[in-house]
Amino acid sequence: MKKIFILIICGLSMTACNPFLGINSWFNKIDYELEKQNDRQRYDRLKKVEDTARAMVSSYESDKQIYLSMKDENKEIALQAKIRANNTAIQYNQFILKNSYLWKNNIPQDIKNELEIIN
C-alpha cells in the first residue's frame, strides 16, 4: 500500500515538475523561428515574382502600343515592337505557369493570367 501511495505521489510530482518542459519550450522557440523565416522567404519570393510579372506586363503593353501606333507608318519599327511584344508574351506565359503555385489560385488583379500573342 505504501508503495502505491509513493508511486502516486511521485507520479503527481513528476507531472507537476516536468523535467522536459524546458526542452519542449526550446523546441517550440526553434519551430517558431523557423516558421517566421519560412514566411519571410515566401513573402520575398512572392514579391519578387509579382514585381517581375508586372514589369513584363508593362514592357509588353509598351511594345504593343508601339506596334499598334507604328504599323501603318513605319513597318520596320512596328515589326521590331511586335517581335519584342510576342517574345515578352511567350516568356511571361511560361513565367506565370512556373510560378502559379505561389498564389494558390489567388492571383492579384493587376497580374494577368496570360498575355496574347500579336498576329
C-alpha positions as CSV (number, residue, x, y, z in Angstrom):
1,M,0.0,0.0,0.0
2,K,2.8,2.3,0.9
3,K,4.5,1.6,-2.5
4,I,1.3,2.5,-4.4
5,F,1.0,5.7,-2.4
6,I,4.6,6.6,-3.0
7,L,4.2,5.9,-6.7
8,I,1.1,8.1,-6.9
9,I,2.9,10.9,-5.1
10,C,6.0,10.5,-7.4
11,G,3.8,10.4,-10.5
12,L,2.0,13.6,-9.5
13,S,5.2,15.4,-8.6
14,M,6.7,14.4,-12.0
15,T,3.8,15.7,-13.9
16,A,3.8,18.9,-11.9
17,C,7.5,19.4,-12.3
18,N,8.1,18.3,-15.9
19,P,11.8,18.0,-16.4
20,F,11.2,18.2,-20.2
21,L,9.3,21.4,-20.0
22,G,12.4,23.5,-20.7
23,I,13.4,21.3,-23.6
24,N,9.8,21.5,-25.1
25,S,9.8,25.3,-24.9
26,W,13.3,25.4,-26.5
27,F,12.0,23.3,-29.4
28,N,8.9,25.5,-29.7
29,K,11.1,28.5,-30.0
30,I,13.1,26.9,-32.7
31,D,9.9,25.9,-34.6
32,Y,8.5,29.4,-34.2
33,E,11.7,31.0,-35.6
34,L,11.8,28.6,-38.5
35,E,8.2,29.3,-39.3
36,K,8.9,33.1,-39.2
37,Q,11.8,32.6,-41.5
38,N,9.8,30.5,-43.9
39,D,7.0,33.1,-44.0
40,R,9.6,35.8,-44.7
41,Q,11.1,33.8,-47.5
42,R,7.7,33.0,-49.0
43,Y,6.8,36.7,-48.9
44,D,10.1,37.8,-50.5
45,R,9.7,35.2,-53.3
46,L,6.1,36.2,-53.9
47,K,7.0,39.8,-54.1
48,K,9.9,39.2,-56.5
49,V,7.6,37.1,-58.8
50,E,4.9,39.7,-58.7
51,D,7.3,42.6,-59.4
52,T,8.8,40.6,-62.3
53,A,5.3,39.9,-63.7
54,R,4.3,43.5,-63.5
55,A,7.5,44.6,-65.2
56,M,6.9,42.1,-68.0
57,V,3.3,43.3,-68.5
58,S,4.5,46.9,-68.7
59,S,7.1,46.0,-71.3
60,Y,4.6,44.0,-73.3
61,E,2.0,46.8,-73.2
62,S,4.6,49.4,-74.2
63,D,5.8,47.3,-77.2
64,K,2.2,46.5,-78.2
65,Q,1.3,50.2,-78.2
66,I,4.4,51.0,-80.3
67,Y,3.3,48.3,-82.7
68,L,-0.3,49.5,-83.0
69,S,0.7,53.1,-83.5
70,M,3.5,52.4,-86.0
71,K,2.1,49.6,-88.0
72,D,0.8,51.9,-90.8
73,E,3.6,54.5,-90.6
74,N,6.9,52.7,-90.1
75,K,6.7,48.9,-90.8
76,E,10.2,48.2,-89.6
77,I,9.8,49.7,-86.2
78,A,6.4,48.2,-85.9
79,L,7.8,44.7,-86.7
80,Q,10.5,45.1,-84.1
81,A,8.0,46.1,-81.5
82,K,5.7,43.2,-82.4
83,I,8.6,40.7,-82.1
84,R,9.6,42.2,-78.7
85,A,6.0,42.1,-77.5
86,N,5.5,38.5,-78.7
87,N,8.8,37.4,-77.1
88,T,7.7,39.0,-73.8
89,A,4.3,37.4,-74.0
90,I,5.9,33.9,-74.5
91,Q,8.3,34.4,-71.6
92,Y,5.6,35.9,-69.4
93,N,3.2,33.0,-70.1
94,Q,5.9,30.5,-69.2
95,F,6.9,32.5,-66.1
96,I,3.3,32.5,-64.9
97,L,2.9,28.8,-65.4
98,K,6.1,28.1,-63.5
99,N,5.2,30.4,-60.6
100,S,1.4,30.0,-60.4
101,Y,1.8,27.7,-57.3
102,L,2.8,30.8,-55.3
103,W,-0.6,32.4,-55.5
104,K,-2.6,29.3,-54.7
105,N,-5.4,30.3,-57.1
106,N,-5.4,33.9,-55.7
107,I,-3.7,35.9,-58.4
108,P,-3.7,39.7,-57.8
109,Q,-6.0,41.5,-60.2
110,D,-3.2,43.6,-61.9
111,I,-1.4,40.4,-62.9
112,K,-2.8,38.8,-66.0
113,N,-3.1,35.0,-66.4
114,E,-1.8,35.2,-69.9
115,L,-0.6,37.7,-72.5
116,E,-1.9,37.3,-76.0
117,I,0.4,36.8,-79.0
118,I,0.1,39.6,-81.6
119,N,-0.6,38.2,-85.0
